[in-house]
Amino acid sequence: MPGVIPVQSIPLGALAATAGGEDSGTGTQTIEVYLAVGPPNATDLCNGAIDLVGAGVEAYDQILDFVTDTSRLADHCRRRFHRARRRALLKWPWPEAGAYLPGTAGDTDFIHPTYDFTYSYQIPVGAGLLALRRIVNASARPLLYDRHGDHILTNYLPSEFWWHFTLDLAGPFSEGLGRCIEYELAIDLCGPLLRGEAASKRRVELHQEYREIGLPDAARQAQDEQYDQTNAAAPIPWIEIT
């Protein structure tokens, strides 16, 4: 696929297995069970979030284990962890959570006569797909398209047309993405751990720190890691889905 560095290029049928879902051929653990127990570094991420909350939280307030710790603090973390994880995944196109899926051209009978396009591509849905990031084309031609419900209409051949998705990655996470999860979780933990005016003040401070420092630093780190892995700096041609 010229001009595109596929971090994960997978058929739709393999999405569940790739995202931690069930695959009858390999016996891969189901995504539901995996999300229930948490990723391998969930305990560290929760403790990192508690540290970020900072003032008002005792220095010794740490959870011992994401799954087995029965403390109220651990319960607060467990209840908020996967919501924070998904928000962090959507903040930036993390290479580890990216999937390039080939487009499958649909029946041309679907295309409305008023549309001057040849191919119809239905937007994929399924277990493990968190969000559609963009359309990627493997051609130098500008990508012209129109959206008709859950279909994208275009003149691009299937060999030229790819989807770029963010997977509902259950873990483990890179250092940069993990740090973003800590920020997202810390923002959610301010209420139950600090309460009142102190919680509101710290939440605002964390939002600002995350936006100005945490997320940019994590994104740069992810870009550096991807460059080291691919040794390629060619831009990926893309267009946002609207």
Kinemage of the C-alpha trace (Angstrom):
@kinemage 1
@onewidth
@group {chain A} dominant
@subgroup {mainchain}
@vectorlist {calphas} color= white
{ca met a 1} P 0.000 0.000 0.000
{ca pro a 2} L 2.085 2.952 -1.209
{ca gly a 3} L 2.424 5.905 1.114
{ca val a 4} L 0.830 4.181 4.088
{ca ile a 5} L 2.490 2.521 7.044
{ca pro a 6} L -0.060 -0.041 8.277
{ca val a 7} L 0.516 -0.574 11.986
{ca gln a 8} L -2.030 -3.358 11.850
{ca ser a 9} L -3.578 -4.462 8.564
{ca ile a 10} L -6.220 -7.020 9.407
{ca pro a 11} L -9.365 -8.489 7.835
{ca leu a 12} L -12.652 -7.686 9.554
{ca gly a 13} L -13.033 -11.282 10.673
{ca ala a 14} L -9.854 -11.037 12.726
{ca leu a 15} L -10.774 -7.822 14.545
{ca ala a 16} L -12.123 -9.513 17.641
{ca ala a 17} L -8.971 -11.574 18.077
{ca thr a 18} L -6.702 -8.578 17.473
{ca ala a 19} L -8.529 -6.436 20.013
{ca gly a 20} L -8.483 -9.159 22.636
{ca gly a 21} L -11.730 -10.797 21.577
{ca glu a 22} L -12.676 -14.405 21.092
{ca asp a 23} L -11.245 -16.388 18.214
{ca ser a 24} L -12.530 -19.944 18.014
{ca gly a 25} L -9.413 -21.006 16.142
{ca thr a 26} L -6.933 -19.815 18.758
{ca gly a 27} L -8.942 -19.736 21.963
{ca thr a 28} L -8.023 -16.088 22.534
{ca gln a 29} L -9.504 -14.652 25.721
{ca thr a 30} L -12.743 -12.741 25.162
{ca ile a 31} L -12.571 -8.965 25.258
{ca glu a 32} L -15.284 -8.885 27.921
{ca val a 33} L -13.223 -10.964 30.314
{ca tyr a 34} L -10.067 -9.015 29.498
{ca leu a 35} L -11.743 -5.696 30.210
{ca ala a 36} L -13.091 -7.054 33.487
{ca val a 37} L -9.670 -8.035 34.810
{ca gly a 38} L -7.875 -5.048 33.336
{ca pro a 39} L -4.670 -4.855 31.294
{ca pro a 40} L -1.359 -6.053 32.754
{ca asn a 41} L -0.328 -2.532 33.850
{ca ala a 42} L -3.729 -1.409 35.185
{ca thr a 43} L -2.535 -1.294 38.795
{ca asp a 44} L 0.378 0.982 37.902
{ca leu a 45} L -1.860 3.232 35.794
{ca cys a 46} L -4.364 3.599 38.624
{ca asn a 47} L -1.617 4.489 41.080
{ca gly a 48} L -0.177 6.963 38.599
{ca ala a 49} L -3.593 8.620 38.357
{ca ile a 50} L -3.865 8.800 42.149
{ca asp a 51} L -0.454 10.488 42.260
{ca leu a 52} L -1.630 13.044 39.692
{ca val a 53} L -4.603 13.964 41.864
{ca gly a 54} L -1.951 15.056 44.351
{ca ala a 55} L -2.772 17.418 47.207
{ca gly a 56} L -5.462 16.057 49.493
{ca val a 57} L -4.595 12.438 48.793
{ca glu a 58} L -2.329 10.713 51.276
{ca ala a 59} L 1.051 9.645 49.934
{ca tyr a 60} L 0.394 6.065 50.997
{ca asp a 61} L -2.924 5.917 49.132
{ca gln a 62} L -2.143 3.328 46.498
{ca ile a 63} L -4.025 0.259 45.351
{ca leu a 64} L -2.377 -3.120 45.711
{ca asp a 65} L -4.011 -4.868 42.772
{ca phe a 66} L -6.519 -3.742 40.137
{ca val a 67} L -8.595 -6.918 40.467
{ca thr a 68} L -8.270 -8.183 44.040
{ca asp a 69} L -7.943 -4.977 46.081
{ca thr a 70} L -11.250 -4.501 47.935
{ca ser a 71} L -10.593 -0.971 49.170
{ca arg a 72} L -12.883 1.921 48.264
{ca leu a 73} L -9.983 3.565 46.445
{ca ala a 74} L -9.533 0.512 44.204
{ca asp a 75} L -13.269 0.420 43.554
{ca his a 76} L -13.205 4.072 42.448
{ca cys a 77} L -10.392 3.224 40.015
{ca arg a 78} L -12.047 0.118 38.605
{ca arg a 79} L -15.367 1.864 38.004
{ca arg a 80} L -13.714 4.697 36.054
{ca phe a 81} L -10.773 2.993 34.405
{ca his a 82} L -12.261 1.795 31.096
{ca arg a 83} L -14.111 5.043 30.485
{ca ala a 84} L -10.795 6.866 30.924
{ca arg a 85} L -9.072 4.321 28.677
{ca arg a 86} L -11.516 4.896 25.833
{ca arg a 87} L -11.273 8.674 26.128
{ca ala a 88} L -7.483 8.466 25.957
{ca leu a 89} L -7.643 6.217 22.893
{ca leu a 90} L -9.753 8.824 21.095
{ca lys a 91} L -7.479 11.739 21.969
{ca trp a 92} L -4.834 10.882 19.357
{ca pro a 93} L -4.299 8.236 16.624
{ca trp a 94} L -2.019 5.996 18.666
{ca pro a 95} L -0.036 3.635 16.413
{ca glu a 96} L -0.567 0.678 18.743
{ca ala a 97} L -4.345 1.119 18.517
{ca gly a 98} L -4.513 1.835 14.803
{ca ala a 99} L -5.832 -0.537 12.169
{ca tyr a 100} L -5.860 -0.024 8.405
{ca leu a 101} L -8.709 -2.033 6.901
{ca pro a 102} L -9.089 -2.526 3.152
{ca gly a 103} L -12.287 -1.216 1.631
{ca thr a 104} L -14.723 -3.673 0.077
{ca ala a 105} L -16.700 -2.232 -2.818
{ca gly a 106} L -20.433 -2.728 -2.536
{ca asp a 107} L -23.107 -3.403 -5.118
{ca thr a 108} L -23.250 -0.523 -7.571
{ca asp a 109} L -27.068 -0.870 -7.602
{ca phe a 110} L -26.988 0.809 -4.186
{ca ile a 111} L -25.677 4.050 -5.636
{ca his a 112} L -28.314 6.693 -6.170
{ca pro a 113} L -28.580 7.887 -9.784
{ca thr a 114} L -27.818 11.465 -8.773
{ca tyr a 115} L -24.386 10.496 -7.475
{ca asp a 116} L -21.526 10.586 -9.940
{ca phe a 117} L -19.556 7.839 -8.176
{ca thr a 118} L -18.780 4.275 -9.168
{ca tyr a 119} L -18.147 2.474 -5.871
{ca ser a 120} L -19.937 2.180 -2.566
{ca tyr a 121} L -18.062 1.246 0.626
{ca gln a 122} L -20.010 0.416 3.766
{ca ile a 123} L -18.380 1.748 6.933
{ca pro a 124} L -17.245 -1.308 8.948
{ca val a 125} L -18.712 -2.010 12.363
{ca gly a 126} L -17.898 -4.769 14.794
{ca ala a 127} L -16.331 -5.871 18.041
{ca gly a 128} L -13.061 -4.134 18.734
{ca leu a 129} L -13.687 -1.065 16.546
{ca leu a 130} L -13.800 2.044 18.720
{ca ala a 131} L -13.859 4.880 16.172
{ca leu a 132} L -13.349 5.552 12.492
{ca arg a 133} L -10.493 8.027 12.197
{ca arg a 134} L -10.251 8.705 8.489
{ca ile a 135} L -10.287 7.430 4.941
{ca val a 136} L -6.856 6.651 3.524
{ca asn a 137} L -6.114 6.471 -0.186
{ca ala a 138} L -3.128 4.730 -1.743
{ca ser a 139} L -3.215 6.962 -4.795
{ca ala a 140} L -1.772 10.382 -5.460
{ca arg a 141} L -5.171 11.563 -6.708
{ca pro a 142} L -7.257 13.765 -4.404
{ca leu a 143} L -9.824 11.717 -2.535
{ca leu a 144} L -13.284 12.801 -3.645
{ca tyr a 145} L -16.215 11.199 -1.885
{ca asp a 146} L -19.684 11.674 -0.516
{ca arg a 147} L -21.292 10.075 2.497
{ca his a 148} L -24.683 8.427 2.116
{ca gly a 149} L -25.829 7.056 5.460
{ca asp a 150} L -23.377 4.357 6.498
{ca his a 151} L -21.774 4.226 3.035
{ca ile a 152} L -18.960 6.187 1.438
{ca leu a 153} L -19.413 6.782 -2.296
{ca thr a 154} L -16.295 7.389 -4.383
{ca asn a 155} L -14.539 6.507 -7.635
{ca tyr a 156} L -11.629 4.886 -5.849
{ca leu a 157} L -10.899 1.237 -6.577
{ca pro a 158} L -10.816 -1.227 -3.667
{ca ser a 159} L -7.040 -1.443 -4.108
{ca glu a 160} L -6.816 2.309 -3.459
{ca phe a 161} L -9.278 2.620 -0.583
{ca trp a 162} L -8.540 1.949 3.096
{ca trp a 163} L -10.209 2.715 6.424
{ca his a 164} L -8.164 3.932 9.394
{ca phe a 165} L -9.746 2.840 12.667
{ca thr a 166} L -8.919 3.195 16.322
{ca leu a 167} L -9.336 -0.176 17.988
{ca asp a 168} L -10.889 -0.570 21.423
{ca leu a 169} L -7.475 -1.568 22.715
{ca ala a 170} L -7.668 -3.339 26.059
{ca gly a 171} L -3.911 -3.280 26.739
{ca pro a 172} L -1.080 -3.474 27.439
{ca phe a 173} L -0.334 0.165 26.633
{ca ser a 174} L 2.732 2.089 25.594
{ca glu a 175} L 4.212 4.615 28.006
{ca gly a 176} L 2.688 7.590 26.168
{ca leu a 177} L -0.836 6.170 25.929
{ca gly a 178} L -0.586 4.912 29.505
{ca arg a 179} L 0.269 8.411 30.705
{ca cys a 180} L -2.808 9.796 28.943
{ca ile a 181} L -4.967 7.150 30.608
{ca glu a 182} L -3.542 8.272 33.956
{ca tyr a 183} L -4.545 11.879 33.247
{ca glu a 184} L -8.034 10.914 32.119
{ca leu a 185} L -8.508 8.722 35.183
{ca ala a 186} L -7.072 11.357 37.547
{ca ile a 187} L -9.570 13.919 36.258
{ca asp a 188} L -12.402 11.490 37.009
{ca leu a 189} L -10.995 10.650 40.446
{ca cys a 190} L -10.905 14.262 41.648
{ca gly a 191} L -14.575 14.154 42.642
{ca pro a 192} L -14.592 11.064 44.858
{ca leu a 193} L -11.107 11.649 46.316
{ca leu a 194} L -11.134 15.403 46.980
{ca arg a 195} L -14.757 16.576 46.841
{ca gly a 196} L -16.109 20.085 46.849
{ca glu a 197} L -14.153 23.139 45.780
{ca ala a 198} L -10.814 21.343 46.036
{ca ala a 199} L -12.014 18.729 43.530
{ca ser a 200} L -13.192 21.356 41.054
{ca lys a 201} L -9.944 23.333 41.324
{ca arg a 202} L -7.740 20.284 40.847
{ca arg a 203} L -9.855 19.023 37.934
{ca val a 204} L -9.371 22.327 36.097
{ca glu a 205} L -5.619 22.230 36.789
{ca leu a 206} L -5.331 18.667 35.486
{ca his a 207} L -7.299 19.491 32.334
{ca gln a 208} L -4.912 22.354 31.582
{ca glu a 209} L -1.784 20.342 32.366
{ca tyr a 210} L -3.048 17.450 30.256
{ca arg a 211} L -3.897 19.668 27.286
{ca glu a 212} L -0.694 21.731 27.360
{ca ile a 213} L 1.889 19.188 28.503
{ca gly a 214} L 0.678 15.627 29.010
{ca leu a 215} L -0.984 14.899 25.676
{ca pro a 216} L 1.569 16.741 23.452
{ca asp a 217} L 4.448 14.950 25.170
{ca ala a 218} L 2.739 11.573 24.803
{ca ala a 219} L 1.962 12.204 21.123
{ca arg a 220} L 5.567 13.189 20.383
{ca gln a 221} L 6.791 10.072 22.133
{ca ala a 222} L 4.409 7.892 20.114
{ca gln a 223} L 5.552 9.542 16.873
{ca asp a 224} L 9.202 8.960 17.788
{ca glu a 225} L 8.506 5.304 18.582
{ca gln a 226} L 6.677 4.798 15.289
{ca tyr a 227} L 9.515 6.447 13.347
{ca asp a 228} L 12.053 4.202 15.051
{ca gln a 229} L 10.012 1.109 14.169
{ca thr a 230} L 9.370 1.989 10.524
{ca asn a 231} L 12.316 4.253 9.669
{ca ala a 232} L 9.900 6.095 7.397
{ca ala a 233} L 8.683 9.661 7.631
{ca ala a 234} L 6.424 9.738 4.561
{ca pro a 235} L 3.121 11.452 5.294
{ca ile a 236} L -0.018 9.342 5.225
{ca pro a 237} L -2.629 10.719 2.798
{ca trp a 238} L -5.955 10.955 4.543
{ca ile a 239} L -9.235 12.792 4.823
{ca glu a 240} L -11.407 13.144 7.919
{ca ile a 241} L -14.847 11.517 7.875
{ca thr a 242} L -17.637 14.068 8.321
